[in-house]
Amino acid sequence: MEIWTRYPIIYEINTWVWLHELSQKYKGLITLGTVPPKEWDAIANLGFDAVWLMGVWERSPESIRISAQNQDLLADLRRALPDFSEKDNIGSAYSVRRYVVDDHLGGPRGLAVARGMLARRGIRLVLDFVPNHVATDHPWVNDHPEYFIQGDEDDLRRDPNSFAAAGGKVFACGRDPYFPAWQDVLQVNAFHSGLRRAAVETVSGIAGQCDGVRCDMAMLLMNKIFERTWSRRAGARPSTEYWPEVIQAVRKQHTHFMFMAEAYWDLEWELQRQGFDFCYDKKLYDRLAHETAESVRLHLCADPAYQDRLVRFIENHDEPRVAATFSPPKGRATAVTIATLPGAKLFYAGQFEGRMVRLPVFLCRQPFEPVDHDLQSFYRRLLRAVNNKALREGEWRLCERSGWPDNPSYLNLVAWCWHSGGERYLMVVNLSEGGAQARVRLPWEELKGRAWRLIDLFTGAVYGQNGEEMCQPGLFVDLPAWGFYFFKLRNE
């Protein structure tokens, strides 16, 4: 279990909500330590390499109190959960009071049992680290106030939404520079050497309990971003970056511990260089959601070493539910896309069942929604199809496609292929609202001089093809709106 697979498939679970539903299913309290083995088996049977148990750390009572006074947030909670009551608000998963597994979820012992159950099934465990801020009742507030961005009484009077009094002092609330401050958290000072040492200690403690960590809003701790956000309040800019210090120190004890960054603003490559194994590919999500097939293809022309360390997704706890925002055909086409590209793949609990409600991370339960059994079957086929050596360890290449002077619809298609040993796969996806035709050229000269069968792993259809033609002028494809091919090539 030490070495991570090259392109891991990760399953995000909202831990509190999941355990609530299991408790209802089994008519008794279920914690991480008492999850029935068949529930772990069900996850393992889908072929995941890792499970991200989101939101296991001790929630903040102050976060509950503060959020209960936020009318906009309460309206959001009621939109997501029409029968919402005060007890459903358990505070934000990202307002961490202590990096100790919440007692309600089974505490540290329960997490250890869960990790063991996953490990026995060959699945790694990922947890959260929130580097930019902590809850207003975190122990550091009293024990180490120097770890925080400081304010004063004038700041508090002038901007009470961005500053908070705690432990007899005034601190800045945590923030992203492009949005209002989060009032239930305090901003740490990433330039403070003591804070950095404390972060190393915190992540080392996390690393003793799991196999990898998802770092919330990781780019906010980069020197240039932090300096731009906090200016003189942060003090002198250090000569070293935050993340290399933290990652290198943790890996002295936990060599193969995986670091995954939530990252935006075109800073993914820089964060990879600072030590992250994987960074969110939000740009691909945005292009799939809002832009053209050609914009997706251009994105996939990036350096392979960079693409290998991106996290592909169309859904997570921060994004709208796919079933609520994409048409069913578009949802399937984009799922095939992200599942068959290089890099890590991230899926979110409820995505396979067609859930439509994006649940705020303050809630302990979610509303009933009927299962979309057709979609569930689609995802099971997809996960089975990608669970092979070629797509896990092989060589990926973007395929050239061409059209005709009177038919430019080929620009709506994107195609790529995988090769490992004797295994070969080809994916062609129509990322548009209209039909599209093209010639797709496969990059393997060794196809020539032989006859091949193309087996569609979704429909079961089999097509005979000549190797010469597939190389030049290319395989003719004709796909409806949001249609796709997922071919396995077999020599006749």
Secondary structure, DSSP 8 states (H G I E B T S, - for coil): --S--SS-EEEEEEHHHHHHHHHHHHTS---TTT--HHHHHHHHTTT-SEEEEET-EEE-HHHHHHHTT-HHHHHHHHHH-TT--GGGB---TTSEEEEEE-GGGTHHHHHHHHHHHHHTTT-EEEEEE--SEEETT-THHHH-GGGB-B--HHHHHH-TTTEEEETTEEEEEE--TTS--EEEEEEB-TT-HHHHHHHHHHHHHHHTT-SEEEETTGGGGSHHHHHHHHGGGG-S--SS-HHHHHHHHHHTT-TT-EEEE---TT-HHHHHHTT-SEEE-HHHHHHHHHS-HHHHHHHTTS-HHHHTTEEE-S--TTS--HHHHS-HHHHHHHHHHHHTSSSEEEEETTTTTT------TTBS--------HHHHHHHHHHHHHH-SHHHHHSEEEE-EEE-BTTBGGGGGEEEEEEEETTEEEEEEEE-SSS-EEEEEE---GGGTTSEEEEEETTT--EEEEEHHHIIIIIEEEEE-TT-EEEEEEEE-
